[in-house]
Amino acid sequence: MNTEFSFIILTYNEEVHLPRLLASIKDLDAETFVLDSFSNDNTLQLATAAGAKVLQHKFENHPKQWHHALTNFKVVTPWVFCLDADQVITPELKQLLRSFTDSDYAGINGIYFNRKNFFKGRWIKHGGYYPFYLLKMFRFGVGYSDLNENMDHRFIVPGNTAVWKKGYILEENLKENNIRFWIEKHNRYSDLLALEETERRRGLRMQTLQPKFWGTPDERTAWLKLRWWHMPLYLRPVLYLFYRLIFKLGILDGRTGIIFHFMQAFWFRLVVDIKIDELTKTVDNANRDKK
């Protein structure tokens, strides 16, 4: 059994994805934990058949679900690798993980991995989507889920981190090949993100990370988000689409890629802005009624 790291996976109706992920990590002989959100397909059977230790917890949002996983599984290895069910690790990354030892990373508390994202079978190589580094592996008990986020989930690791530029995490949600699924999913996400930003605009929610343009990948994201929140509603989705398609060459991703950039950069952000506007007016009207 691997004594260096364990895997934690979140699932909900992932029978189409989980076998693919489990196959990609099987040879690493690492203990695997699955936190399921009460799936009604074969997810649990697949997880238990693979020898994973399974718990179930009602889903509220990703940051809270990861927090529950990190505080309820009895992990005994010094490191933990957290994966979404629609992700897999490449053979090259697997080979690097085989030689990973805690002693080689003294003074390092977390590791970023490069991700390749796919939409409808196409690798989204441009538009700011590659290279894209995710903090997915960290010292258990040191790293934690950022509960100041409502929709985007990220892990916080105090201290030093490393970036692995070789090997990849591949991410492809096959269920999103059906555009209805994609739209319904992102409509739910827009509710969470609109509420989160409305609270930030009112000073009720703060960023955990210190925004730094030249910091870690997540600190740079925090810096960019801070600028985003100060941009005018309705204008920023237009500017973001232009940035993704032209400045970051998203137009080179072909027809499928352009559809992805349009939906993810413009449509989704426009829906969020509309909902922020609605929430703000509702709160303002309620405050006036109290006077």
C-alpha positions in Angstrom: 0.0 0.0 0.0 1.2 3.5 -0.8 2.4 5.2 2.3 3.0 8.6 0.8 -0.4 9.8 -0.4 -4.1 8.9 -0.6 -6.8 9.9 -3.1 -10.1 11.7 -2.3 -12.8 11.8 -5.0 -16.2 13.6 -5.0 -19.0 11.9 -6.8 -22.7 12.3 -7.8 -24.0 10.0 -10.5 -20.6 9.4 -11.9 -20.9 5.9 -13.3 -19.8 7.2 -16.7 -16.7 8.9 -15.3 -15.6 6.9 -12.2 -14.3 3.8 -13.9 -12.1 6.0 -16.1 -10.6 7.8 -13.1 -10.1 4.7 -11.0 -8.3 3.0 -13.9 -5.9 5.9 -14.2 -4.8 5.7 -10.5 -5.1 2.0 -9.9 -1.5 1.1 -10.3 -0.4 3.6 -7.7 -1.8 1.4 -5.0 -3.0 4.4 -2.9 -5.9 4.3 -0.5 -8.9 5.9 -2.1 -11.8 7.7 -0.4 -15.0 8.6 -2.1 -17.5 11.2 -0.8 -20.8 10.7 -2.6 -23.8 13.1 -2.8 -26.4 10.3 -2.7 -26.0 9.0 -6.2 -28.9 7.1 -7.7 -26.9 5.2 -10.4 -24.1 2.6 -10.0 -21.5 5.0 -8.6 -21.4 3.5 -5.1 -21.2 -0.1 -6.4 -18.3 0.9 -8.7 -16.5 2.7 -5.8 -16.8 -0.2 -3.4 -15.9 -2.8 -6.0 -12.6 -0.9 -6.5 -11.9 -1.0 -2.8 -12.6 2.7 -2.0 -13.9 3.8 1.4 -17.2 5.6 0.8 -19.1 8.1 2.8 -22.2 10.0 1.8 -23.1 13.7 2.5 -25.8 16.0 1.1 -24.3 18.4 -1.4 -24.6 22.1 -0.8 -21.6 23.4 -2.8 -18.2 22.2 -3.7 -16.2 24.1 -1.1 -18.4 22.7 1.7 -18.3 19.2 0.2 -14.5 19.2 0.1 -14.4 20.5 3.6 -16.6 17.6 4.8 -14.3 15.1 2.9 -11.1 16.5 4.4 -12.5 16.5 8.0 -14.3 13.2 8.0 -12.1 10.7 6.2 -9.4 9.0 8.3 -6.5 9.6 6.1 -3.2 8.2 7.5 -0.8 9.3 4.7 1.1 12.6 4.9 -0.3 13.8 1.6 -3.7 13.7 -0.1 -4.6 14.1 -3.8 -8.1 15.5 -4.4 -9.8 14.8 -7.7 -13.1 15.4 -9.3 -14.8 12.3 -10.8 -14.5 13.7 -14.4 -10.7 14.0 -14.1 -8.0 11.4 -14.9 -4.2 11.4 -14.5 -2.0 10.8 -17.5 0.5 7.9 -17.6 3.3 10.5 -17.5 1.9 12.0 -14.4 1.4 8.6 -12.9 5.0 7.8 -13.5 6.0 10.9 -11.6 3.7 10.1 -8.7 5.3 6.6 -8.4 8.6 8.2 -7.4 7.0 10.8 -5.1 8.2 10.7 -1.5 7.4 12.9 1.4 11.1 13.3 2.3 11.8 14.8 -1.2 9.3 17.6 -0.5 10.4 18.9 2.9 9.3 22.5 3.3 6.6 22.1 0.5 3.0 21.9 1.6 1.2 21.7 -1.8 1.7 20.8 -5.4 0.1 22.4 -8.5 -0.6 20.2 -11.6 -1.2 21.3 -15.2 -4.7 20.6 -16.5 -6.0 19.9 -20.0 -9.7 20.7 -20.3 -11.9 19.0 -22.9 -15.3 20.1 -24.3 -17.3 17.8 -26.6 -14.1 15.8 -27.2 -11.9 18.7 -28.1 -9.0 19.9 -26.0 -9.5 23.6 -25.2 -5.9 24.7 -25.8 -6.4 28.4 -26.1 -8.5 31.2 -24.5 -6.5 31.1 -21.2 -7.3 27.4 -20.6 -3.8 26.1 -21.1 -1.5 25.9 -19.3 -3.8 26.0 -16.3 -2.5 24.9 -12.9 -4.6 23.4 -10.1 -3.6 22.8 -6.5 -4.8 19.2 -6.1 -2.2 17.6 -3.8 -1.2 18.8 -0.4 -0.2 17.8 3.1 -3.2 16.3 4.9 -4.2 18.5 7.9 -2.4 21.5 6.4 -4.3 22.2 3.3 -8.0 23.0 3.5 -11.0 23.9 1.4 -11.7 27.6 0.9 -15.2 28.2 2.4 -15.2 31.8 1.4 -15.9 30.6 -2.1 -19.5 29.7 -3.0 -19.1 28.1 -6.4 -15.5 28.0 -7.5 -13.7 25.5 -5.2 -10.0 25.8 -4.3 -7.7 24.5 -1.7 -5.7 26.8 0.6 -2.2 25.7 1.6 -0.2 27.9 4.0 3.5 27.9 3.2 5.5 26.9 0.1 4.1 25.1 -3.0 5.6 23.5 -6.0 4.4 23.4 -9.6 4.7 20.2 -11.7 4.8 21.2 -15.4 5.3 17.6 -16.6 2.4 15.2 -16.7 -1.3 16.3 -16.8 -4.7 16.0 -15.2 -7.2 15.5 -18.0 -10.7 16.9 -17.4 -13.7 16.0 -19.5 -17.2 15.9 -18.3 -18.9 13.5 -20.8 -22.3 14.5 -19.6 -21.7 18.0 -20.9 -21.7 16.7 -24.4 -25.4 17.2 -24.0 -25.7 21.0 -24.1 -29.0 20.9 -22.1 -27.0 19.3 -19.2 -24.3 22.0 -19.6 -26.9 24.8 -19.5 -28.8 23.4 -16.6 -25.6 22.8 -14.6 -24.3 26.3 -15.2 -27.7 27.9 -14.5 -27.4 26.3 -11.0 -23.8 27.6 -10.7 -24.9 31.1 -11.7 -27.3 31.2 -8.7 -24.3 30.4 -6.4 -22.0 32.8 -8.1 -24.5 35.7 -8.2 -25.2 35.3 -4.5 -21.5 35.1 -3.7 -20.7 38.3 -5.6 -23.7 40.1 -4.2 -22.4 39.3 -0.7 -18.8 40.4 -1.7 -20.2 43.8 -3.0 -21.8 44.3 0.4 -18.7 43.4 2.3 -20.2 40.2 3.7 -17.7 37.8 2.1 -14.0 38.3 1.7 -11.2 36.5 -0.2 -9.1 34.1 1.9 -6.1 34.4 -0.4 -3.9 37.5 -0.6 -4.3 38.7 -4.3 -0.9 38.7 -6.0 -0.3 39.1 -9.7 3.1 37.4 -9.4 2.1 34.9 -6.7 1.0 31.3 -7.0 -1.6 30.4 -9.7 -4.4 30.8 -7.2 -3.1 34.1 -5.8 -3.0 35.4 -9.4 -6.6 34.2 -9.9 -7.6 36.1 -6.7 -5.9 39.2 -8.1 -7.8 38.9 -11.4 -11.1 38.2 -9.6 -10.7 41.4 -7.6 -10.5 43.4 -10.8 -13.4 41.5 -12.3 -15.7 42.4 -9.3 -15.0 46.1 -9.9 -15.9 46.0 -13.6 -19.4 47.2 -14.8 -22.1 44.6 -15.0 -23.1 43.5 -18.5 -20.0 45.1 -20.0 -17.5 42.6 -18.5 -18.9 39.5 -20.2 -18.4 41.2 -23.6 -14.8 42.2 -22.7 -14.1 38.8 -21.3 -15.3 37.0 -24.5 -13.1 39.4 -26.6 -10.1 38.6 -24.2 -10.6 34.9 -24.5 -11.3 34.7 -28.3 -8.8 37.4 -29.5 -6.2 38.2 -26.9 -5.8 34.6 -25.7 -6.4 33.1 -29.2 -9.5 31.1 -28.3 -10.6 31.5 -31.9 -7.9 28.9 -32.8 -9.8 26.3 -30.9 -12.2 25.8 -33.9 -15.9 25.7 -34.0 -16.3 23.6 -30.8 -13.9 25.7 -28.9 -15.5 28.9 -30.0 -18.9 27.6 -28.8 -17.3 26.7 -25.4 -15.7 30.1 -25.0 -18.9 31.9 -26.0 -21.0 29.8 -23.5 -18.5 29.9 -20.7 -17.1 33.4 -21.0 -20.2 35.3 -22.2 -23.4 33.4 -21.7 -22.7 32.2 -18.2 -21.2 35.5 -17.1 -24.1 37.4 -18.5 -26.6 35.2 -16.7 -24.6 35.8 -13.4 -24.7 39.6 -14.0 -28.5 39.5 -14.6 -29.0 37.6 -11.4 -26.7 40.0 -9.5 -28.8 42.9 -10.7 -32.0 41.1 -9.6 -30.6 40.3 -6.2 -29.3 43.8 -5.6 -32.7 45.3 -6.5 -34.5 42.9 -4.2 -32.2 43.7 -1.3 -32.4 47.5 -2.0 -36.2 47.3 -2.1 -36.3 45.3 1.2 -34.1 47.9 2.9 -36.3 50.8 1.7 -39.4 49.0 3.0 -37.8 48.8 6.5 -37.3 52.5 6.6 
